[in-house]
């Protein structure tokens, strides 16, 4: 690739009617690595911008959201199409800029689903974080082609050789530099040295110039060049190439370039390119990698589809004339336009004003209802690639914005209304940070539901729960930064003011010993009065037994028609609690005596007496608070296993066991932990594991709460 001179030219994007001339590339990397600035530089290099925007000033194309401008970091997936001029016609490159912060992993995964190749952006000034390593492994699992871009080499403490060693340690030995950086006297990167072409590409004058490397420079890069060529040969399909090369045969440079492009396209070789987005160094070479080495959608397998009733669908290819199958990658609500959905078309063609079938399934547990509905597309747009004008059609392989597809949500499938197909959505991480919210005023309560529903449509990593035990509205999100953005959007975009309140855990109460209860409800105020007396015995039952009511009344002390009333009164009081206001469970109540009046006794009177009897028994017996316990499964790098287990012990957890997971250097730890101790575990685990840990949780049972903690809860109530 290094011998190909490719100077991008500004111009209108081509019509996306040839999938082979489209590249869908996602930018991946931790926060602060320089993804957004790199996109700006690529837009400038291809003529879509006339000046470079700055993240610090809030003037970048990618970061248009108010929250992004305020926080100076990406919180959304964004699409920036660019056009690269080639001798045989222009190529459209859809750049998918993803947020680097772990809280916004939903948008990152959406970008991975929409793309055919990935650029991993690594800052030379920082270490590679655990999340980036995990994403590399995920890309490897599906064979996604990758390249590595190194930024911020102008930091005085950086060392390019050290960065390469760090990348190889994290990603494998097939990560090798295709270019070496050339630094100026002030330490700023001003150019590149091509290892294959042995040419110097100098950007110090403001434009790119090319010259042959001096003999001295050739000697300096010889070892790196040999290593790079040997890496290419190792991936070559020509088994004789290594022998010919080691034998001293002069091999045409085009052979190495073709083998390199083939190895990159099939995801087995990963070139490293040092760039400086601030002055444009490396943009031409990076565009060359994306257009020449990254695969087109024609080489990307189309995900399997099913019919609406679950039967296997036809095997699809990236064919503009094939059945329509597209997926909603991202949905946002614009106050002036309405809903705008970013859509990846895997097969077929979509047209403006076309009626399509929208299918949404698999996320009903997060508040995204299953649905199958026909919707009309309002307009298709490519924000930059079509010079800001609407387009009439988009074909297989492209990523476009669809306006006014009102029922579409992130993860939905679009297909023909005549023969609808359903695509399995990508795997989304489970939101594990619960936060209770309340509206600030009555007016906000009326708008809260609509605002939350819009947030749910935009964000599949958000889950909404109405907790029937605590009567709280709980937002399950990915972390505190995610929560801040949600609150900001509710307030500024939808005009709903909300507050977060302390989260309540669904506690229970139960009897730890037997108690006798006497309930007497007698009122006489003239006319028809109220009279009911009942005596009960309350006994504890094993955990999970539920509630039993036993009738042992003899001699008609309590008339038969009022015995169900006593039970109903006891059940009502169980729901209200007897000591701290939490539901009572796992008890047996035996009714053995009582009194009635021929005139004043009634159903309501005996319900009240039954409730009073249960409260009286609670005062005479030992009542225990029960707390919910979850089974927690943590997947973490081996280096942090000890820290995780030690942390569980401080949370009153019981470690059930651990086991290695494959050969990835990761361990799965199982433990049982009280829910009250892991309300913020999503944040704490990220800190303990340096971002390498993930976890899942599921309810197991309720069990007695330690007395000293129970006393604090009772005092708070």
LINFENZI-V218073 format. One line per field, one symbol per residue. ss: DSSP state (H for helix, E for strand, C for the rest). A space follows every 10 residues. Layout:
ss = ???
//
This chain:
ss = CCCCCCCCCC CCCCCCCCHH HEEEEEEECC CCCCHHHHHH HHHHHCCCCC CCCCCCCCCC CCCCCHHHHH HCCCCCCEEE EEEECCCCCC EEEEEEECCC CHHHHHHHHH HHHHCCEEEE EEECCCCCCH HHHHHHHHHH HCCCEEEEEE ECCCCCCCCH HHHHHHHHHH HCCCEEECEE EEECCCCCEE EEEECCCCEE EECCCCCCEE EECCHHHHHH HHHHHHHHHH HHHHCCCCCC HHHHHHCCCC CCHHHHHHHH HHHHHCCCCE EEEECECCCC ECHHHHHHHH HHHCCCHHHC CCCCEEECCC CECCCCCCCC CCCCEEEEEE EEEECCCEEE EEEEEEECEE ECCCEEEEEE CCCHHHCCCC EEEEEECCEE ECCCCCCCCE ECEEECCCEE EEECCCCCCC CCEEEECCCC EEECCCCCCC CCEEEEEEEC CHHHHHHHHH HHHHHHHHCC CCEEEEECCC CEEEEEECCH HHHHHHHHHH HHHCCCCEEE ECCCCCCEEE ECCCEEEEEE EEECCCCCCE EEEEEEEEEE CCCCCCEEEE ECCCCCCCCH HHHHHHHHHH HHHHHHCCCC CCCECCEEEE EEEEECCCCC CCHHHHHHHH HHHHHHHHHH CCEEEEEEEE EEEEEEEHHH HHHHHHHHHH CCCEEEEEEE ECCCCEEEEE EEEEHHHCCC HHHHHHHHCC CCCEEEEEEE EEEECCHHHH HHHHHHC
//
